[in-house]
Amino acid sequence: MPHLDFTQPPFDVFRLSERQSIRKHTQIRYLAKNESLATEDMQYLYVVIKGQIEQLLDGEFVASYLGSNHSDHLNSNDWFDSRRLPKSLTEKTSVADSDINTTNPSPYQFRAAEDTLLLQVDGTAVDKISAQNHLVRQLLSDKLPERLKALQQRRSSQGLDIDSYNDQQEVQQIMLQPVIDVNLLPVHIVDANNSLYEAAHTMTKAGLKHVLIRPLNHLENIKETSHGTGHLLGILTDSDICRAVSEQQDPATTLCQRYANFNLRTIKADDEIGDALLTMTRYRIHRLPVIDSNGDVAGVLGQSDMLAHIGHHSQLISIQIGQAKDLPSLDTAVELIGLYIRAQHQNGVKIGNISRMVQTLNAQVFTKLWRLIVPEDIVENTCLIVMGSEGRGEQIMRTDQDNALIIRDGFTHPDLAQFADTFNNHLANLGYPLCDGNIMMTNPMWRQPLKQFKANISLWFKNSDPMHSIYLSAILDGEYVCGDESLLTEIRDHLKTAHRQSDPMFVRQFARAALQFGDVNQWWQKFVPLLGGKPNVQDIDLKKAGIFPLVHGIRTLALENDVLHVPSTKGRLKALVSSHALTQERADTLLEALEFFMAQRLSVALSTDDKHARQVNPTTLSALERDLLKECLAVVKSFKAQLRQHYQLEIS
């Protein structure tokens, strides 16, 4: 008699006593070809030993679950929980859609596509174990984010010995902890009209290299803003005092107000340590005041204290980029970014954290390269931006460049075209390929004065050319790299104005692109390898089937709701939740699905020579990964249905 394989998920996380218990509640079940599970059978978890089960919803094919006789790869047999309900019955997508699909619920149906042998595991016994074992609970959860967490934990342990696994898990856990859990530096505040000598005395007595500065109009601001003290303070460091001394200022009479920095970056107490690291790396700062729920400063997060917990990798790359004096030294830093990506992915760090850090490091590379090429007056009178996945912070592999240069109206330079060509070609030499669609600043269309950019944007909203939606998508994803950021701000303001002046039906047409690759059900068929003895197994295009529909659909909703200040999909989802266009649960699910597709692309890129890394062969995935891929494609399908209904589109 076949037995449960306790080396494969979800049973590999069962404890010894749990394995003994579950064996008593497992039996063999046979289904003849075309036989379906009856209603009373929908209370079990099933493992397909041999044969094939088709999952249906209202008679429509949804997915296939295969036994080991259907492929020669080494992955485990597929399994499914017959009690799991369709997403359309359990998940609200938005406030407006909250009552959709809540009447006449229709569960999944399961039918044998051929003679099939199953292991039938009692659902009640599984639930009892799940209640005591959180790993089992995660693996079998009906919530996609929970199952993705289980996969992430698995990836972090693959290929590592137990000591290394524990170390990496600790790193990952610390990255996700709130900053308030770190030992914070104490808060010492002096008034802005105190002398530098008094501030230095406070620093020495406290053993600190900084003090926070209370501004002169502190009490008035409190009354006007009704906030706590956190956002009103400045900071004075020992470096500021050294600068004052070097300028021959008398510390006893010079006021702190003169040398304090009141453009203070802060972080919330419940933000993750990973977010704090990102902020420090992006803005090259060493201290972050931590603001509690009342708006007060709970403490100061010091860079050295934080790095003691999570290591120095990204910081060291950032330092090397900053110190680069020529292209060879910059090339070394770029190679380190590639090594950083591989190490972080192998160590199980969440793909969203990796991609946002890579965006920050890439921006520093682009900034350094641009400053190595052009004189300072060009930097001051232009704004270099990146677009596409790089602009959204979702770029991991070094794929096509997407960049532009916004020029201040009235500014000209005879060598600007040559500088742009040098920049794009040097990036190509560093491993960032030239854009096949020529959406980069060697193209004069993407290297123009602000006024001309605005005119083009107004034209794109008229949608008179099929390429206009592509151009508009690119500029909507634009993110600042270096130069005068106010130029990008003006572009974003004009996007809002041009959208409001456009045809009310424009967004409806803009949304169609998210549906252009057809019904996701076509992709389910590719999970059925070797049917009828045919060895032809088709790969799934992760970008077309998953990433693009999610990214463009969310981009469209953001445009409709005037969410134009943030280019990232994560930022757009957060804003859409705030505007009640999506529920928090729906937004979380969409983001988790997107990051799953991104992680799969990265896995392909790291394990093959495919630089584009779009195709994945389902037979190379584990049973858990196949289950999650099916689930994420189901999320895409439901999201496309939501878009189709919302915008009244009839694209199949």
Beta strands, then each sheet from edge to edge (+ up, - down):
strand 1: 26-31
strand 2: 44-50
strand 3: 52-57
strand 4: 60-66
strand 5: 79-81
strand 6: 109-112
strand 7: 116-122
strand 8: 189-191
strand 9: 210-214
strand 10: 234-237
strand 11: 267-268
strand 12: 287-291
strand 13: 297-302
strand 14: 382-386
strand 15: 403-407
strand 16: 447-449
strand 17: 479-483
strand 18: 540-541
strand 19: 615-616
sheet 1: 1+ 7- 2+ 5-
sheet 2: 4+ 3- 6+
sheet 3: 8+ 9+ 10-
sheet 4: 11+ 12+ 13-
sheet 5: 16+ 15+ 14- 17+
sheet 6: 18+ 19-
end
